[in-house]
Amino acid sequence: QTAALLLGELGDPLAFRSAKAVAAFAGLTPRPDQSGEHQGPTPISRIGSGFLRSRLYMPAIVAMQHNPAIKALAERLRSRGKSGKQIVCAAMRKLLHIAYGVLKSGQPFDPKLALAR
């Protein structure tokens, strides 16, 4: 279902320049809140497809339990003291990066390659 959602919502994923552009399309890029010396929290931008973001939530939760690359990301962020929502948003972004890489390269997902980055 998630693969069909991604293909339906993104259209041709290879039309995007990079995985960062796909994450920006989904609204999963960080939006710093700073002005002068004020440094606020860094939420996601939410400028993009809310439908895609809402549908990536459960796949991200499941991936944090079963995908070694995303599980390592979640543990790393948890050790840095990030909140649960920040970790889930990072997992959603990572899923988009992985999906874009698989579609662009035409190679199946390799967790060893994803862990190396």
C-alpha positions in Angstrom: 0.0 0.0 0.0 2.8 2.4 0.8 4.6 1.8 -2.5 1.3 2.5 -4.4 0.8 5.6 -2.3 4.3 6.9 -3.0 4.0 6.3 -6.8 0.5 7.8 -6.9 1.4 10.9 -4.8 4.8 11.6 -6.3 4.0 10.7 -9.9 7.4 10.1 -11.5 9.8 10.1 -8.5 12.7 10.5 -10.9 11.4 14.0 -11.9 12.8 15.2 -8.5 16.4 16.2 -8.4 17.2 14.4 -5.2 15.8 12.7 -2.2 15.9 16.0 -0.4 13.5 17.4 -3.0 11.1 14.5 -2.4 11.3 15.2 1.4 10.6 18.9 0.8 7.6 17.9 -1.4 6.2 15.9 1.5 6.9 18.7 4.0 9.3 16.7 6.0 12.2 19.2 5.9 13.3 21.1 9.1 12.2 24.7 9.5 14.5 26.5 11.9 12.9 29.0 14.3 15.6 31.6 14.9 15.9 35.4 14.8 19.0 37.1 16.2 19.9 35.3 19.3 16.5 33.6 19.7 16.7 29.9 19.0 13.4 28.1 19.1 12.5 24.5 18.4 12.9 23.1 14.9 9.6 21.7 13.6 9.0 20.2 10.2 8.0 22.7 7.5 4.6 21.2 6.7 4.7 22.9 3.3 3.8 20.1 1.0 1.6 17.0 0.8 -0.2 16.6 4.2 -1.9 13.5 2.7 1.5 11.9 2.1 2.8 12.8 5.5 -0.3 11.3 7.2 0.0 8.1 5.2 3.7 7.7 6.0 3.1 7.7 9.8 2.3 4.0 10.3 5.0 2.8 7.9 7.5 4.8 9.9 6.3 3.4 13.2 6.6 -0.2 11.8 10.0 0.6 10.2 11.4 1.8 13.5 10.7 -1.7 14.9 11.7 -3.9 11.9 14.0 -2.0 9.5 17.6 -2.0 10.8 18.6 1.3 9.2 15.6 3.2 10.6 15.8 1.4 13.9 19.4 2.6 14.3 18.4 6.1 13.3 15.6 6.1 16.0 18.0 4.8 18.7 20.6 7.5 17.7 18.0 10.3 17.9 16.6 8.9 21.2 20.0 9.0 22.7 20.3 12.6 21.7 17.2 13.4 23.7 14.8 14.0 20.7 11.1 13.7 21.3 8.9 10.9 19.9 7.4 13.1 17.2 10.8 14.3 16.0 12.0 10.6 15.8 8.9 9.6 13.8 9.3 12.5 11.4 12.9 11.6 10.9 11.9 8.0 10.2 9.3 9.2 7.7 12.0 11.3 5.9 14.4 8.3 5.9 11.7 6.1 4.4 11.3 8.6 1.6 15.1 8.8 1.0 15.3 5.0 0.9 12.3 4.7 -1.5 13.8 7.4 -3.8 17.2 5.6 -3.8 15.6 2.2 -4.7 13.5 3.8 -7.5 16.4 5.8 -8.9 19.0 3.0 -8.8 16.7 0.1 -9.7 18.4 -2.0 -7.1 16.6 -3.7 -4.2 16.9 -2.3 -0.7 20.2 -3.2 1.0 20.1 -2.5 4.8 23.9 -2.6 4.9 24.1 0.3 2.4 21.5 2.3 4.4 23.4 1.7 7.6 26.6 2.9 6.1 25.3 6.5 5.7 
